Amino acid sequence: MANHKATKKDVRQVAKRREQNRYVGKTTRNAMRDLRATTDSAAANENLPAVLSKIDKLAKKGVIHKNKAANLKSSLTKAIAKIA
């Protein structure tokens, strides 16, 4: 365990950030799961921009890689297009 005051603070900050990242990542994954499970085309098209925005925010924060975000957005868009 760290002995320096600044290092202890850093440990606290990292733990806080990790919890926030886990929460945002999990809610985004749940939103993607719910969007894929939707069979109604109108509802899917209505929810798609919100989910894509969440994915972009994860990439911007560095929680996921930008290419992974692009792949997720692409696959979601294709899945919604199949519903229509």
HELIX and SHEET records of a PDB file:
HELIX    1   1 LYS A    5  ALA A   37  1                                  33    
HELIX    2   2 SER A   41  LYS A   61  1                                  21    
HELIX    3   3 LYS A   66  ILE A   83  1                                  18    
END                                                                             
